[in-house]
Amino acid sequence: MKDGIMDQPDAVPGSVRVSGLRSQPAAPVPVAVDWLVPEEVPVAVTVNGSTLAVMMATPADLEDFAVGFALAEGVLSDPAAVEDIAVQEDCNGLVVHLSVTPAAVQEEAIRGRTLAGRSGCGLCGVDSLDGAVRWPGQRVTPLTVTADAVQKALMALPDHQPQNRLNRSVHAAAWCAPDGTVVLAREDVGRHNALDKVIGAMARAGRDPAAGFVVMTSRCSFELVQKAATAGIPVLATLSAPTALALRLAEAAGLTVLAAHRDGGVVRFSGGQAGQDEQSGPAGMPTGRDGRG
């Protein structure tokens, strides 16, 4: 241990080592410390040469990010249509080029998304307010998930966050089997980027999003519900509470939203209203990336 942080390797994908001085009230002299902090770089996603968006993201699992972003934003209709993925360094950041069968590309969606987005911005380059909220075009396939399974997944999530164990600054999303087993997880400084990466990882691995559920370390904001519904994910569980808009979108999509309760168990939301407080298992849910949930 060093300064309360685990021994840090020299290189962690998406993180860099920095030095600082730690001051404490009882210590008259600051102490030198080394930390790993997450990178945050501009990442451009192009589809057949057209720029889809430029997002601030953690430069790890970028192939998953690009595919997941295109799927979750309704630009790509079929992940099997991706013929090639190339990541290229640019003087100002990184570019992920997707080569896609033209018939699987929604050109109108590309034309409406040509601006830059911040890591904490879920609008993802939308060029007008009319495009900010996309109401679900169809309902997801229902999936029954127990409170025990959701709590199992949330409790296991820290074990699948190698970056956050070191830098304590990134979000995570994980796709889980119905029994709560974490199947795959991805991390990023942006919560929506982390979900894009999971969606892309599932697509590239040929996994059916409807066959499991997603847990995340963040609050449940509307853009996460948009992305989950578009990808066909039936259940979304988060460590912090949902917003009212997120619940309205979830109701329209038939998507189940759950959130961890601070005193233990989970709360299931349905129909845009708070649902049953489901107590299961021990209290002491993991907190979010900064310890606040």
FENPEUR-V995250 format. One record per residue. RES is the residue in one small letter. PHI is phi in whole degrees, 0 to 359 (none if undefined). PSI is psi in degrees with one decimal (none if undefined). OMEGA is omega in radians with two decimals (999 if undefined). Layout:
res	phi	psi	omega
RES	PHI	PSI	OMEGA
RES	PHI	PSI	OMEGA
//
This chain:
res	phi	psi	omega
m	none	145.0	3.06
k	219	118.4	-3.11
d	55	38.7	3.11
g	75	6.5	-3.14
i	247	145.8	3.12
m	302	153.7	3.03
d	308	131.7	-2.98
q	254	130.1	3.09
p	290	164.1	-3.11
d	291	-29.1	-3.08
a	219	126.5	3.03
v	231	125.5	-3.11
p	307	126.0	3.11
g	86	2.9	-3.14
s	231	155.0	3.07
v	228	153.0	-3.14
r	270	133.9	3.10
v	228	160.4	3.13
s	244	151.0	3.12
g	205	-178.7	3.10
l	240	126.8	-3.14
r	260	124.9	3.09
s	250	138.6	3.10
q	230	147.5	-3.11
p	304	-36.5	-3.07
a	271	-4.0	-3.10
a	249	118.9	-3.09
p	288	-22.9	-3.07
v	242	126.8	3.08
p	301	148.9	-3.12
v	247	135.0	3.12
a	290	136.5	3.11
v	226	153.4	3.02
d	246	133.5	3.10
w	231	156.4	2.91
l	256	129.5	3.11
v	238	151.0	-3.11
p	286	143.4	2.99
e	286	151.3	3.06
e	220	105.2	-3.01
v	231	155.7	3.04
p	291	128.7	3.10
v	235	114.2	3.10
a	268	136.5	3.07
v	247	123.3	3.10
t	244	148.2	3.08
v	235	113.7	-3.11
n	51	39.7	3.07
g	91	-12.5	3.11
s	265	132.8	-3.14
t	286	122.1	3.12
l	277	-48.0	-3.14
a	192	161.2	2.98
v	238	115.5	-3.07
m	243	149.6	2.97
m	275	123.5	-3.02
a	210	165.4	3.01
t	280	125.7	-3.04
p	282	66.1	3.06
a	216	144.5	3.14
d	55	42.7	-3.05
l	288	-28.5	3.06
e	297	-44.3	3.08
d	298	-41.8	-3.12
f	300	-48.0	-3.07
a	296	-46.0	3.13
v	295	-45.3	-3.13
g	296	-40.1	3.12
f	298	-46.3	-3.13
a	297	-38.9	3.11
l	290	-47.8	-3.05
a	292	-24.4	3.13
e	265	6.8	3.06
g	75	16.0	3.13
v	275	-34.6	-3.10
l	247	126.2	-3.08
s	267	-19.4	-3.06
d	214	115.1	-3.13
p	298	-24.9	3.13
a	291	-13.5	-3.13
a	280	-7.8	3.10
v	286	115.8	-3.08
e	267	-29.2	-3.11
d	200	148.8	3.07
i	229	128.0	3.13
a	228	129.7	3.09
v	256	125.0	-3.05
q	234	135.6	3.06
e	282	139.3	3.09
d	237	160.8	-3.10
c	298	-23.5	-3.11
n	250	1.5	-3.11
g	164	-140.2	-3.10
l	230	149.3	3.09
v	234	129.9	3.05
v	251	114.9	-3.11
h	263	122.8	3.04
l	255	124.4	3.00
s	259	117.9	-2.96
v	230	144.2	3.01
t	304	121.9	-3.03
p	307	-35.2	-3.10
a	296	-20.3	-3.10
a	266	2.9	-3.10
v	258	131.1	3.07
q	269	96.4	-3.03
e	299	-35.6	-3.14
e	298	-36.5	3.13
a	293	-34.9	3.10
i	292	-43.8	-3.11
r	296	-25.4	-3.13
g	270	3.2	-3.05
r	222	83.1	-3.06
t	228	19.2	-3.11
l	248	171.6	-3.14
a	274	152.4	3.10
g	230	148.4	3.09
r	277	165.0	3.13
s	296	-29.9	3.14
g	264	10.6	-3.07
c	253	120.6	-3.13
g	272	-0.7	3.14
l	284	-21.3	2.92
c	55	48.4	3.04
g	80	16.4	3.11
v	297	135.0	-3.03
d	264	3.8	3.05
s	205	159.6	3.13
l	294	-28.4	3.14
d	299	-28.4	-3.11
g	266	3.1	-3.04
a	291	-39.0	-3.11
v	243	115.7	3.12
r	258	110.4	3.12
w	285	140.8	-3.05
p	303	135.3	3.11
g	278	-22.1	3.11
q	208	162.1	-3.10
r	272	147.5	3.14
v	283	160.5	3.06
t	286	122.8	-3.07
p	298	149.4	3.07
l	218	128.4	3.11
t	273	120.4	3.12
v	232	129.9	-3.11
t	279	160.2	3.07
a	298	-36.2	3.12
d	299	-41.9	-3.13
a	294	-41.4	3.14
v	295	-44.7	-3.14
q	293	-36.6	3.08
k	302	-45.2	-3.12
a	294	-43.9	-3.13
l	296	-38.6	3.13
m	291	-31.1	-3.12
a	278	-17.5	-3.01
l	303	-41.6	3.13
p	303	-28.5	3.12
d	290	-11.9	-3.13
h	247	24.0	-3.13
q	237	69.2	-3.10
p	298	-37.1	3.12
q	292	-45.4	-3.08
n	294	-28.7	3.08
r	298	-27.5	-3.08
l	262	-39.9	-3.04
n	250	-12.5	3.07
r	53	34.8	-3.02
s	225	-0.1	-3.02
v	241	154.8	3.05
h	272	163.7	3.06
a	223	148.5	2.98
a	230	143.7	-3.13
a	220	138.8	3.02
w	264	133.4	-2.98
c	232	151.5	3.02
a	290	161.2	-3.12
p	304	-24.1	3.13
d	275	0.7	3.10
g	98	1.5	3.09
t	287	127.3	3.11
v	286	121.7	-3.10
v	267	-44.4	3.08
l	206	152.2	-3.11
a	216	152.9	3.10
r	220	154.3	-3.11
e	235	153.8	3.07
d	192	158.8	3.07
v	294	-24.9	3.11
g	256	131.4	-3.11
r	297	-40.1	-3.14
h	289	-31.6	3.04
n	297	-41.1	3.13
a	299	-40.5	3.11
l	292	-41.0	3.07
d	304	-43.1	-3.13
k	296	-39.3	3.11
v	293	-42.5	3.11
i	299	-43.7	3.11
g	294	-40.1	3.13
a	296	-41.2	3.09
m	298	-46.0	-3.11
a	298	-43.8	-3.10
r	290	-24.7	3.11
a	268	-2.2	3.13
g	73	25.4	-3.14
r	271	146.2	-3.14
d	274	114.8	-3.13
p	301	-28.4	-3.11
a	286	-9.5	-3.08
a	270	5.5	-3.14
g	201	-164.6	-3.12
f	221	166.3	-3.10
v	245	137.9	2.99
v	242	148.6	-3.09
m	219	156.5	-3.10
t	273	3.6	-3.00
s	251	-173.4	2.90
r	285	167.4	3.11
c	261	95.2	3.13
s	267	166.5	-3.00
f	298	-35.4	-3.07
e	290	-25.7	3.07
l	291	-39.7	3.09
v	294	-42.0	3.09
q	305	-50.3	-3.09
k	295	-44.0	-3.13
a	298	-44.5	-3.12
a	295	-42.5	3.14
t	297	-37.1	-3.13
a	281	-13.1	-3.14
g	89	20.4	3.10
i	278	123.8	-3.00
p	273	-20.9	-3.07
v	223	133.0	3.13
l	230	122.2	3.14
a	240	134.4	-3.10
t	230	160.1	3.14
l	286	-30.5	3.14
s	246	170.1	-2.97
a	290	158.6	3.07
p	277	163.3	2.98
t	271	164.9	3.14
a	296	-39.8	3.13
l	295	-39.3	3.10
a	301	-40.9	-3.14
l	290	-36.3	3.11
r	294	-41.6	3.09
l	295	-41.4	3.13
a	298	-40.3	3.11
e	298	-43.0	-3.13
a	296	-31.1	-3.10
a	268	-8.1	-3.05
g	72	23.3	-3.08
l	265	134.1	3.13
t	273	132.0	3.11
v	245	134.2	3.05
l	229	152.8	3.09
a	220	147.0	3.12
a	292	140.4	3.05
h	267	137.0	-3.06
r	298	-23.9	-3.13
d	261	10.7	3.13
g	111	155.7	-3.11
g	78	-172.2	-3.14
v	226	157.6	3.06
v	249	127.0	3.13
r	261	129.3	-3.13
f	251	141.6	3.11
s	210	146.6	3.07
g	63	24.1	3.13
g	77	4.2	-3.14
q	239	156.0	3.10
a	296	132.4	-3.12
g	260	-154.0	-3.05
q	287	139.2	3.04
d	276	105.5	-3.02
e	262	105.8	3.11
q	276	123.8	3.11
s	208	135.7	3.10
g	70	-174.9	-3.09
p	284	159.8	3.01
a	285	-176.0	3.10
g	89	43.3	3.10
m	299	150.0	3.07
p	297	149.7	3.10
t	268	175.8	-3.14
g	288	-168.9	-3.01
r	298	-27.6	-3.11
d	248	13.7	3.06
g	88	1.6	-3.09
r	260	-10.1	-3.11
g	88	none	999
//
